[in-house]
Amino acid sequence: MAALARDSGAEFETASEQVRMLSEKMRPVDKDTDENMGQLLDDLLDEAADDVWDYEDFVSDEDRHQNVIRWYGSCLSPSSKPQLGPPKQDVPSHRKSSDVSIDYAIARAIKKHNHKEFASFGPIEHALLHWNTKNIEYALGANVSDLSMKFWDSDERHAFEGDHVLLRQGYGSVIKHLVTGLVRRGDMFKCVLDYDVEKIEYARNSSSIPYTSGGSRKLVELSDTCSVSSRNGKEKLGCDFVVSTLPLGVLKASVAAQVDTSEVDPKTAGNVTFAPKLPFTKVDSIESTGFGILNKVYLQFPRAFWRSRSILDEGQTLFGNASGLNPHHYMFFDIGKSLGREDDCPAILMTLISGREAVACEKLSDDQLVHQVVVTLRKLFFDDMVPTPVAHKVTRW
Ligand SMILES: Cc1cc2nc3c(=O)[nH]c(=O)nc-3n(C[C@H](O)[C@H](O)[C@H](O)COP(=O)(O)OP(=O)(O)OC[C@H]3O[C@@H](n4cnc5c(N)ncnc54)[C@H](O)[C@@H]3O)c2cc1C
């Protein structure tokens, strides 16, 4: 991403990852306590991970592997009856697992490894442990009670190296750059926007199989292989291949409608119809994969009250909420300082809300949500220090 951004000439800022933890009334949290609690959660996660992988699984790894292959093989075999879901009676072995959620695994580790230190923890230690948990939930967009102990960090080995960066003009600048490059290809590239896809037909005909039309055998034009139709009556697009990047939520709703057409009307529900229906292997993956949710609340203030008392070090833009109030507003970013110029840093703070709290906050109005965040800030600072925001932006995904 950084290479692309550099290529496109986008300006980006390296985001500082140093967080100043605050308890109520701007009291800074002792750095050692902060580090110790972070370390404790890391240790607990390691112990919990070792435990969960140690638990005897229902089948050996090799058997499980074989079972997976046989199971999917039988679904793909044209001779077997098409199946819309796993058989109710005979759950395949690979679906049985000793996996548990992170919170359960940690609780088990605390008991098993006899962690006595918890008895002496006060509210600050609890708030810091909570904060570190929220930090995981932010990264995953889901609560630890919904995350797999075995696989929650399985993408870590694929993580890009390097700093986190903020694009001053947003990701749109990179997209514009990519599109400009493609437009130069003339007829080979066409960009169609505002195209609400209703139906994707794939493998309508194969270019390698001749078909008979009007008594003569013809080779199918390659661009007849797939088609994409819109809900809003726009021209149907014929193409060789379709690579769908529909969000998982849309795919889930679409396959639910594919399995049970009686309940959802694809025309009104925003679902996409696939023709032929997606095979069970794909439906199974779509149904089995979950997704998280993350919302951002941006607040613009008449003045940057958090900058006035040098709470943050030079270059530092993050402060954490260890006040015990609204722990789901766990971190605040001085986004104005990150993206502003030295002589012009707008007074904008941003906080993140993830997991079930993010779902709950989508049910609140902007005013209610903004009020809640202001209440948290007034706890972290002082009532009269935090003015009413002059503008706000809430992402609702
Ligand atoms: C609040 C929030 C903050 C984030 N912040 C960051 C960040 O700072 N850095 C970062 O790297 N990542 C961030 N992410 C993650 C990042 O935005 C996503 O990973 C990324 O956008 C996913 O890209 P995508 O193309 O898979 O899906 P999307 O960006 O969701 O694109 C899917 C597109 O499909 C369209 N669509 C849906 N149905 C149809 C239909 N029937 N017909 C036609 N089009 C359809 C949607 O309108 C949408 O435009 C954030 C995510 C959220 C929710």
Ligand as a Chemical Component Dictionary entry (heavy atoms), coordinates in Angstrom:
data_LIG
# 
_chem_comp.id                   LIG 
_chem_comp.type                 NON-POLYMER 
_chem_comp.pdbx_formal_charge   0 
_chem_comp.three_letter_code    LIG 
# 
loop_
_chem_comp_atom.comp_id 
_chem_comp_atom.atom_id 
_chem_comp_atom.alt_atom_id 
_chem_comp_atom.type_symbol 
_chem_comp_atom.charge 
_chem_comp_atom.model_Cartn_x 
_chem_comp_atom.model_Cartn_y 
_chem_comp_atom.model_Cartn_z 
_chem_comp_atom.pdbx_ordinal 
LIG C1  C1  C 0 -14.797 2.243  9.810  1  
LIG C2  C2  C 0 -13.716 1.502  9.084  2  
LIG C3  C3  C 0 -12.462 2.012  9.100  3  
LIG C4  C4  C 0 -11.449 1.394  8.415  4  
LIG N1  N1  N 0 -10.224 1.959  8.444  5  
LIG C5  C5  C 0 -9.229  1.388  7.764  6  
LIG C6  C6  C 0 -7.952  1.970  7.757  7  
LIG O1  O1  O 0 -7.716  3.004  8.376  8  
LIG N2  N2  N 0 -6.970  1.369  7.066  9  
LIG C7  C7  C 0 -7.199  0.220  6.359  10 
LIG O2  O2  O 0 -6.289  -0.284 5.711  11 
LIG N3  N3  N 0 -8.399  -0.371 6.345  12 
LIG C8  C8  C 0 -9.411  0.190  7.032  13 
LIG N4  N4  N 0 -10.630 -0.400 7.043  14 
LIG C9  C9  C 0 -10.817 -1.644 6.297  15 
LIG C10 C10 C 0 -11.008 -1.360 4.810  16 
LIG O3  O3  O 0 -11.884 -0.281 4.640  17 
LIG C11 C11 C 0 -11.602 -2.595 4.188  18 
LIG O4  O4  O 0 -10.782 -3.701 4.474  19 
LIG C12 C12 C 0 -11.684 -2.437 2.684  20 
LIG O5  O5  O 0 -12.450 -1.325 2.343  21 
LIG C13 C13 C 0 -12.336 -3.681 2.106  22 
LIG O6  O6  O 0 -12.382 -3.520 0.718  23 
LIG P1  P1  P 0 -13.387 -4.353 -0.151 24 
LIG O7  O7  O 0 -13.197 -3.910 -1.566 25 
LIG O8  O8  O 0 -13.250 -5.803 0.146  26 
LIG O9  O9  O 0 -14.841 -3.966 0.367  27 
LIG P2  P2  P 0 -15.578 -2.567 0.334  28 
LIG O10 O10 O 0 -14.624 -1.425 0.443  29 
LIG O11 O11 O 0 -16.670 -2.678 1.337  30 
LIG O12 O12 O 0 -16.164 -2.528 -1.152 31 
LIG C14 C14 C 0 -17.254 -3.321 -1.551 32 
LIG C15 C15 C 0 -18.051 -2.502 -2.533 33 
LIG O13 O13 O 0 -19.089 -3.309 -3.076 34 
LIG C16 C16 C 0 -20.194 -2.449 -3.292 35 
LIG N5  N5  N 0 -21.412 -3.257 -3.454 36 
LIG C17 C17 C 0 -22.125 -3.925 -2.523 37 
LIG N6  N6  N 0 -23.191 -4.530 -3.101 38 
LIG C18 C18 C 0 -23.144 -4.234 -4.426 39 
LIG C19 C19 C 0 -23.961 -4.569 -5.549 40 
LIG N7  N7  N 0 -25.038 -5.353 -5.445 41 
LIG N8  N8  N 0 -23.612 -4.064 -6.758 42 
LIG C20 C20 C 0 -22.511 -3.271 -6.906 43 
LIG N9  N9  N 0 -21.692 -2.940 -5.889 44 
LIG C21 C21 C 0 -22.006 -3.418 -4.663 45 
LIG C22 C22 C 0 -20.226 -1.567 -2.048 46 
LIG O14 O14 O 0 -20.982 -0.404 -2.308 47 
LIG C23 C23 C 0 -18.738 -1.283 -1.873 48 
LIG O15 O15 O 0 -18.356 -0.135 -2.583 49 
LIG C24 C24 C 0 -11.680 0.199  7.709  50 
LIG C25 C25 C 0 -12.956 -0.344 7.696  51 
LIG C26 C26 C 0 -13.964 0.294  8.390  52 
LIG C27 C27 C 0 -15.352 -0.306 8.373  53 
# 
loop_
_chem_comp_bond.comp_id 
_chem_comp_bond.atom_id_1 
_chem_comp_bond.atom_id_2 
_chem_comp_bond.value_order 
_chem_comp_bond.pdbx_ordinal 
LIG C1  C2  SING 1  
LIG C2  C3  SING 2  
LIG C2  C26 DOUB 3  
LIG C3  C4  DOUB 4  
LIG C4  N1  SING 5  
LIG C4  C24 SING 6  
LIG N1  C5  DOUB 7  
LIG C5  C6  SING 8  
LIG C5  C8  SING 9  
LIG C6  O1  DOUB 10 
LIG C6  N2  SING 11 
LIG N2  C7  SING 12 
LIG C7  O2  DOUB 13 
LIG C7  N3  SING 14 
LIG N3  C8  DOUB 15 
LIG C8  N4  SING 16 
LIG N4  C9  SING 17 
LIG N4  C24 SING 18 
LIG C9  C10 SING 19 
LIG C10 O3  SING 20 
LIG C10 C11 SING 21 
LIG C11 O4  SING 22 
LIG C11 C12 SING 23 
LIG C12 O5  SING 24 
LIG C12 C13 SING 25 
LIG C13 O6  SING 26 
LIG O6  P1  SING 27 
LIG P1  O7  DOUB 28 
LIG P1  O8  SING 29 
LIG P1  O9  SING 30 
LIG O9  P2  SING 31 
LIG P2  O10 DOUB 32 
LIG P2  O11 SING 33 
LIG P2  O12 SING 34 
LIG O12 C14 SING 35 
LIG C14 C15 SING 36 
LIG C15 O13 SING 37 
LIG C15 C23 SING 38 
LIG O13 C16 SING 39 
LIG C16 N5  SING 40 
LIG C16 C22 SING 41 
LIG N5  C17 SING 42 
LIG N5  C21 SING 43 
LIG C17 N6  DOUB 44 
LIG N6  C18 SING 45 
LIG C18 C19 SING 46 
LIG C18 C21 DOUB 47 
LIG C19 N7  SING 48 
LIG C19 N8  DOUB 49 
LIG N8  C20 SING 50 
LIG C20 N9  DOUB 51 
LIG N9  C21 SING 52 
LIG C22 O14 SING 53 
LIG C22 C23 SING 54 
LIG C23 O15 SING 55 
LIG C24 C25 DOUB 56 
LIG C25 C26 SING 57 
LIG C26 C27 SING 58 
# 
